[in-house]
């Protein structure tokens, strides 16, 4: 389905649900929800404001509650959990995979957590503990411990008979993992190898021993990059001793990619991907006020710089008219470099080894663009105000500001990363301050020096 068709389908479903809720037709709502995947139900819940959302949640099949709670964002999940009875929450956790339950259980009330753990058998409880042992944004926190393992010294016929004993095979199983008696990972046995080779052959003869397991403490963004580069469907997760402790599948990685994309986009505005779109007005206002306050401080800083040249501006009004051009061009040029660097850092493509080369390249690009556009702006400004000196001044200021913007756009993400600050969150605000202050300072300073 194309993006436009999918969008139209979602909008149509939303409208149908809204009309059914407004008319109080619970039967129609249940019919519209039946057959939907839990992720689709989660999207619908996030698309309704408080009130209708709670009504819709009451009409969701209780069997879908657990999977849906896992899919909705953190803030919406917290609101739904607050309105659920403890026994309903315990029931919602039944049947969830260990990795999904690990995502959900930390948001449950303490008494519900205890009851949930008490209702689990030892094997599932141990699986949950193994996932909770690792941070959520690592391979260990992402993995599913429900894996099928085999030994290298058995025949494929034995493996086939072993698989037939399983009531269910884990979803997205494309291969089995080969381990020794101590669970040390030895290789991968694909299902295609089992089906296309002589049943009398040993696993050791047909398995792929070149596969490298993923360390449990690897960052989830690096895991996603690994899946992309190697076109993986699933991969084994190993502990520090090389023992198999779980697996990661492509559906887990897709979630990571989507979350990272949402984070990168929303962080540029100081927002969070886990925020509820329909959160209460006061709560949303308070959350955004922080970044508005930071931006206000930087705006006052730029205004202070302008104030230093008040006498110049009063005598040469053209400078006041042209100031936004210098600041705007620097901001755009710096943002281009900033985004490239943030993306490169996230993908592991930029580091200390190639930062200097990138600096030279960005300076060259900025110089080339700066000179080209400076000539255009200088010509227009000189003709507009019938003063060629103004054209020369704004042209020079433009080139200098674009060069400074390139340096700032490259260095800011590195500095923030070293300070353990997300450059996607704070980078744009700092860059805007730099390009505004430098742009105004250079332009008005040159104006003061050569026009008065």
BELJO-V732383 format. One record per backbone hydrogen bond with DSSP energy under -0.5 kcal/mol. CO is the residue of the C=O (numbers start at 1). NH is the residue of the N-H. Records with the same first field share a line. If there is no record, write none. Layout:
BEGIN
CO=NH  NH
END
This chain:
BEGIN
2=6
3=7
4=8
5=9
6=10
7=11
8=12
9=13
10=14
11=15
12=16
13=17
14=18
15=19
16=20
17=21
18=22
19=23
20=24  25
21=24
24=26
25=29
26=30
27=31
28=32
29=33
30=34
33=36
37=41
38=42
39=43
40=44
41=45
42=46
43=47
44=47
45=48
49=53
50=52
51=55
52=56
53=57
54=58
55=59
56=59  60
57=60
61=64
62=65
64=68
65=69
66=70
67=71
68=72
73=77
74=78
75=79
76=80
77=81
78=82
79=83
80=83
81=84
85=88  89
86=90
87=91
88=92
89=93
90=94
91=94
93=96
97=101
98=102
99=103
100=104
101=105
102=106
104=107
105=108
109=113
110=114
111=115
112=116
113=117
114=118
115=119
116=120
117=120
121=125
122=126
123=127
124=128
125=129
126=130
127=131
128=132
129=133
131=134
135=138  141
137=220
138=142
139=143
144=247
145=147
147=149
148=177
150=179
151=154
152=204
154=203
155=159
156=160
157=161
158=162
159=163
160=164
161=165
162=165
163=166
170=173
172=174
174=191
176=189
177=150  179
178=186  187
180=183
183=244
184=180
187=178
188=190  208
189=176
190=194
191=195
192=196
193=197
198=201
199=157
201=156
202=205  206
203=206  207
207=209
208=188  211
213=215
214=238
215=218
216=140
218=139
219=222  223
220=224
221=225
222=226
223=227
224=228
225=229
226=230
227=231  232
233=250
235=248
236=214
237=245  246
238=216
239=242
242=185
243=239
246=237
247=144
248=235
249=252  253
250=254
251=255
252=256
253=257
254=258
255=259
256=260
257=261
258=262
259=263
260=264
261=265
262=266
263=267
264=268
266=269  271
267=270
272=275
274=75
275=277
276=279
278=50
280=284
281=285
282=286
283=287
284=288
285=289
286=290
288=292
289=293
290=294
291=295
292=296
293=297
294=298
295=299
296=300
297=301
298=302
299=303
300=304
301=305
302=306
303=307
304=308
305=308
306=309
307=310
309=313
310=314
311=315
312=316
315=317
316=319  320
317=320  321
318=322
319=323
322=325  326
323=327
324=328
325=329
326=330
327=331
328=332
329=333
330=334
331=335
332=336
333=337
334=338
335=339
336=340
337=341
338=342
339=343
340=344
341=345
342=346
343=347
344=348  349  350
345=348
351=354  355
354=358
355=359
356=360
357=361
358=362
359=363
360=364
361=365
362=366
363=367
364=368
365=369
366=370
367=371
368=372
369=373
370=374
371=375
372=376
373=377
374=378
375=379
376=380
377=381
378=382
379=383
380=384
381=385
382=386  387
387=390  391
388=392
389=393
390=394
391=395
392=396
393=397
394=398
395=399
396=400
397=401
398=402
399=403
400=404
401=405
402=406
403=407
404=408
405=409
406=410
407=411
408=412
410=414
411=415
412=416
413=417
414=418
415=419
416=421
417=420
422=425  426
423=427
426=430
427=431
428=432
429=433
430=434
431=435
432=436
433=437
434=438
435=439
436=440
437=441
438=442
439=443
440=444
441=445
442=446
443=447
444=448
445=449
446=450
447=451
448=452
END
